[in-house]
Amino acid sequence: MTIAINTRFMFSGQLEGNGSFIYETFTRIAKQHPEHEFIFIFDQPFDEAYITSENIIPVVAGPAAKYPLLWKYWYDIKIPALLKKYKADIFVSPDGFCSLKTKVPQCIVLHDLAFLQQPLFIKKSHAAWLKKSTAKFLSKAATIVATTTYLKQELIERFAADDAKIEVVYGAGSNLYKPLLTDNKNEIKNKYTDGKEYFIYAGSIAADKNLMMLLKAFSVFKKRQQTNMKLVLTGKVAATYESFKKDLQSYKYRNDVLLLENLPTNELVNIMGAAYGFIHASLVETFVVSVIEAMQCDVPVIAAATNSLQEIINDAAIFVDGASHTAIAEQMMLLYKDERLRNDLIIKGRKVAANYNWDTTANLLWKSIQKAIG
């Protein structure tokens, strides 16, 4: 069997979001099924490290699909031609997009509906195209993978998606994230924050991640607690990064905020493991890998009270109104002052994180692929 996969989100360098999901699942699936051939379709040059098995064939099909006109060209012209060339039995698209011009069965993966929930942070032309096309993709796909049950219900209610076609497949955290010894924590803090404790955010550094609200909350926290605690923001920079960086220059507590962009994975692992607490204030995401990775490191979590996050981690985090900087600040102060609460969250977090692993995710995704082929 020949399985073609849309791997255009596996950018060279640090993987996150869709790219991490593709890499973690399909490297496992390809290794577990040497009898099948896997075509990795990139839209730009790729990292050879992503080709982990002999049965993976990388193909570059440009141009890079960066906006609606190129999306349509890539999915409806380039992809059908490649599926025909390689005699693919199925096309798997982990970014939620479909080809509307092929008869090859398709399995799509949806991670969120950000274009509906936070349209202000998406280009109008992109949001309009997604609103127009998503229902068509859901109808065309043979099977649909949603990363939470809440997202599945949204697809059914908003787009009348077929319940029978949708499978819920949770993601997981990288197994590189583990608790650090005290000496290692101190070494990391000495390296990055002059030995001071710090809260951390890890993820895309972009406007739609609610980082300005987090900065406002940190201001309230600093003012009320009179502490030398730091805030570390780390992750891959997005298109809105320069605007955010400019705003940060006029921020009152800018000397207590450390911005670490595009770090190698081993440094991200260490910085996460040495943190006092993890804060995720984003209002739109579904399965948040970095939340699970913080719990794997025994780092307590404060998170925006979204339906998807509450589904995933239950009571293993402090949930807050992500639209209120005072609410976030109050919970930061609570975590800072209450050591018993912090230890309780660490223990609960260990149990929750143990529920998610990429082997299970890959096995469930494989079942959805088989279902699509019939």
C-alpha positions in Angstrom: 0.0 0.0 0.0 1.2 3.5 -0.8 0.3 6.2 1.7 0.9 9.9 0.7 1.2 12.4 3.6 1.0 16.2 3.5 4.2 17.1 5.4 4.5 20.7 4.5 4.3 21.7 8.2 7.5 19.8 9.0 9.7 22.9 8.7 13.4 22.5 9.0 14.5 23.2 12.5 12.3 23.2 15.6 9.0 21.3 15.2 5.8 22.4 16.9 2.0 22.1 16.4 1.1 20.3 13.2 4.8 19.6 12.4 5.4 17.8 15.7 2.1 15.8 15.2 3.2 14.6 11.7 6.7 13.7 12.8 5.8 11.9 16.0 3.0 9.8 14.4 4.3 9.0 10.9 7.9 8.1 12.0 6.3 5.5 14.2 3.7 4.3 11.7 6.3 4.0 8.9 8.6 2.0 11.2 5.8 -0.3 12.4 4.6 -1.0 8.8 7.7 -1.7 6.6 5.5 -3.5 4.2 3.9 -0.1 3.1 5.4 2.9 1.3 5.1 6.4 2.7 5.4 9.4 0.5 6.2 12.6 2.5 5.1 15.6 0.4 6.9 18.9 1.3 6.3 22.2 -0.4 9.8 23.5 0.3 13.3 22.0 1.2 13.2 19.7 4.1 15.4 18.4 6.9 16.9 14.9 6.0 16.6 14.0 9.7 12.8 13.7 9.1 13.4 10.7 6.8 13.7 8.0 9.5 12.8 4.8 7.6 13.8 3.2 4.3 10.1 3.1 3.3 9.7 6.9 3.5 10.1 8.7 0.2 10.5 12.5 0.4 9.0 14.6 -2.4 9.3 18.4 -2.8 6.3 19.9 -4.6 6.7 23.6 -4.8 5.8 26.4 -4.7 5.4 26.9 -1.0 1.7 27.1 -0.3 1.5 30.3 1.8 -1.8 31.9 0.8 -5.3 30.9 -0.6 -4.4 31.0 -4.3 -1.4 28.8 -3.8 -3.3 26.6 -1.4 -5.8 25.8 -4.1 -3.1 25.2 -6.7 -1.1 23.0 -4.4 -4.0 20.8 -3.2 -6.1 20.7 -6.3 -3.4 20.5 -9.0 0.0 19.4 -7.5 -1.4 16.9 -5.1 -3.7 15.0 -7.5 -0.8 14.7 -10.0 1.5 13.3 -7.3 -1.1 10.9 -6.0 -1.5 9.6 -9.6 2.3 9.4 -10.2 3.0 7.4 -7.1 -0.3 5.4 -7.3 -1.2 6.4 -3.8 -4.0 4.4 -2.0 -4.7 7.3 0.4 -3.8 10.9 1.1 -3.4 12.0 4.7 -3.5 15.8 5.3 -2.8 16.7 9.0 -3.5 20.4 8.4 -7.2 19.9 7.9 -7.1 20.7 4.1 -8.3 18.4 1.4 -7.8 18.0 -2.3 -11.1 18.5 -4.0 -9.9 17.2 -7.3 -8.9 13.6 -6.6 -10.8 10.4 -6.1 -8.1 8.9 -3.8 -9.6 8.5 -0.3 -8.4 11.1 2.2 -8.0 11.3 5.9 -7.7 14.8 7.4 -6.6 16.0 10.8 -8.0 19.1 12.4 -6.3 20.7 15.4 -8.6 23.8 16.0 -11.0 26.3 14.4 -8.9 29.4 15.1 -10.2 31.1 12.0 -13.7 31.2 13.6 -12.7 31.8 17.2 -10.0 34.5 16.7 -10.5 35.9 13.2 -8.7 39.2 14.2 -5.4 37.4 14.2 -5.8 35.8 10.8 -5.6 37.6 7.5 -9.1 38.4 6.1 -8.4 36.5 2.9 -7.2 33.4 4.8 -10.2 33.4 7.1 -12.7 33.9 4.2 -11.1 31.0 2.3 -11.2 28.7 5.3 -14.8 29.6 6.1 -15.7 28.8 2.5 -13.7 25.6 2.2 -13.8 23.8 5.5 -17.3 22.4 5.0 -16.2 21.1 1.6 -13.1 19.4 3.1 -15.2 17.8 5.8 -17.6 16.4 3.3 -14.9 15.2 0.9 -12.7 13.4 3.5 -13.3 9.7 4.0 -12.3 10.0 7.7 -11.7 13.0 10.0 -9.4 13.1 13.0 -10.2 15.7 15.7 -7.7 16.2 18.5 -10.4 16.6 21.2 -14.0 15.5 21.8 -14.9 19.2 22.1 -13.5 19.9 18.6 -15.4 17.0 17.2 -18.7 18.4 18.6 -17.8 21.8 17.1 -17.3 20.2 13.6 -20.7 18.5 13.9 -22.5 21.6 15.1 -20.9 24.3 13.0 -20.4 22.3 9.7 -22.9 19.4 10.0 -19.9 17.0 9.7 -20.8 13.3 9.7 -20.3 12.0 13.2 -19.5 8.5 11.9 -16.5 9.8 10.0 -14.9 11.6 13.0 -12.4 9.9 15.3 -10.9 11.6 18.4 -7.2 11.2 18.6 -5.3 13.0 21.3 -1.7 14.2 20.9 1.1 13.8 23.4 4.2 15.4 24.7 7.8 14.6 23.7 9.4 12.0 25.9 12.4 14.2 26.1 10.6 16.3 28.8 11.4 14.9 32.2 11.9 16.2 35.8 15.3 17.8 36.4 17.5 17.3 39.4 17.8 20.3 41.8 21.4 20.9 40.7 20.4 20.9 37.1 17.6 23.3 37.8 20.0 25.7 39.6 22.4 25.5 36.7 19.7 26.5 34.2 18.5 29.3 36.4 22.0 30.6 36.8 22.5 30.5 33.0 19.3 32.3 32.0 17.7 34.2 35.0 20.6 35.0 37.3 19.5 32.2 39.6 16.0 33.6 40.0 12.8 31.6 39.9 10.6 32.1 36.8 7.2 31.4 35.2 7.4 30.1 31.7 5.3 30.2 28.5 6.4 27.8 25.7 4.8 27.9 22.3 4.5 30.1 19.2 5.4 33.7 20.0 2.5 35.4 18.2 -0.3 37.9 18.8 -3.0 35.2 18.9 -1.4 33.4 21.9 -2.7 36.1 24.3 0.8 37.1 25.4 -0.1 40.8 26.0 -2.7 39.6 28.5 0.0 37.5 30.2 2.3 40.5 30.4 -0.4 42.6 32.0 -0.9 39.8 34.5 2.8 39.6 35.2 2.7 43.4 35.9 0.0 43.0 38.6 1.9 40.0 40.0 5.2 41.9 40.3 3.5 45.0 41.7 1.6 43.1 44.5 4.3 40.5 45.4 7.4 42.7 45.2 9.3 39.6 44.0 12.4 39.1 41.9 10.5 36.4 39.9 11.1 36.4 36.2 8.9 35.5 33.2 10.4 33.5 30.3 8.7 33.5 26.9 10.1 30.8 24.6 9.2 29.3 21.3 9.1 29.8 17.5 8.5 33.3 16.4 5.5 34.0 14.1 4.7 36.7 11.6 3.5 39.1 14.4 6.7 38.7 16.4 8.3 42.1 15.5 5.1 43.9 16.6 5.2 42.0 19.9 8.9 42.7 20.4 8.3 46.4 19.9 5.5 46.4 22.5 7.8 44.6 24.9 10.4 47.4 24.7 8.0 49.9 26.5 6.9 47.3 29.0 7.5 48.4 32.6 9.0 45.1 33.8 10.8 44.4 30.6 14.0 43.7 32.5 12.3 40.8 34.2 11.0 39.3 30.9 13.3 37.0 29.0 12.4 36.4 25.3 14.1 33.2 24.0 13.1 32.5 20.4 13.9 29.5 18.2 16.0 27.6 20.8 17.2 24.0 20.1 15.1 21.3 21.6 17.6 20.3 24.3 17.6 23.9 25.7 13.8 24.1 25.6 13.7 20.9 27.6 16.0 22.3 30.2 14.3 25.7 30.5 10.9 24.0 30.9 12.2 21.6 33.6 13.7 24.4 35.7 10.6 26.6 35.7 8.6 27.4 38.8 5.3 27.3 37.0 4.0 27.1 33.4 1.4 29.6 32.1 -0.7 29.0 29.0 -3.2 31.9 28.4 -4.1 31.2 24.8 -7.9 31.0 24.2 -8.2 29.0 21.0 -6.0 25.9 21.0 -7.3 22.4 21.5 -4.7 19.8 22.5 -1.7 21.8 23.9 1.4 19.7 23.8 3.5 22.1 25.9 1.0 21.8 28.8 1.6 18.1 28.8 5.3 18.5 28.5 5.3 20.9 31.5 3.5 18.3 33.6 6.0 15.7 32.5 8.7 17.9 34.0 6.8 18.3 37.3 6.1 21.9 36.6 2.6 23.1 37.8 0.3 24.6 35.2 -1.9 27.7 35.1 -4.1 27.6 31.9 -7.0 29.5 30.3 -10.3 27.7 31.0 -11.0 26.5 27.5 -13.3 23.5 27.0 -10.6 21.5 25.2 -8.0 22.0 27.9 -10.4 21.1 30.6 -11.3 18.0 28.7 -7.6 17.0 28.4 -6.2 17.7 31.9 -9.2 17.8 34.2 -8.3 19.2 37.6 -4.5 18.9 37.1 -4.1 22.7 36.5 -5.3 26.0 37.8 -7.9 27.2 35.3 -8.4 30.9 34.8 -10.4 33.3 32.6 -7.8 34.0 29.9 -9.5 37.2 29.0 -8.8 38.7 32.4 -5.3 39.7 33.3 -6.3 40.2 37.0 -7.6 36.6 37.1 -4.4 35.3 35.7 -2.3 37.4 38.2 -4.4 36.2 41.2 -3.6 32.6 40.3 0.0 33.3 39.8 0.1 34.8 43.3 -1.8 31.8 44.7 0.7 29.4 43.1 3.6 31.6 44.3 2.4 31.6 48.0 0.8 28.1 48.4 3.5 25.4 48.3 1.0 22.7 49.2 -1.1 23.6 46.1 2.0 23.6 43.9 2.9 20.1 45.1 -0.6 18.9 44.6 -0.7 20.1 41.0 2.7 18.4 40.3 1.3 15.1 41.5 -1.9 15.4 39.5 0.1 16.6 36.5 2.2 13.4 36.5 -0.9 11.3 36.4 -2.5 13.2 33.6 0.7 13.3 31.5 1.0 9.6 31.8 -2.3 9.2 29.9 -0.9 10.6 26.7 1.9 9.1 24.5 2.7 9.2 20.8 2.6 5.4 20.4 -1.1 5.4 21.3 -1.7 8.5 19.0 0.0 6.8 16.1 -2.0 3.6 16.5 -5.3 5.4 16.6 -4.3 7.5 13.5 -3.4 4.3 11.7 -6.8 3.0 12.4 -8.4 6.1 10.9 -6.3 5.7 7.8 -7.3 2.1 7.4 -11.0 3.1 7.9 -10.6 5.7 5.1 -9.3 3.1 2.7 -12.1 0.8 3.7 
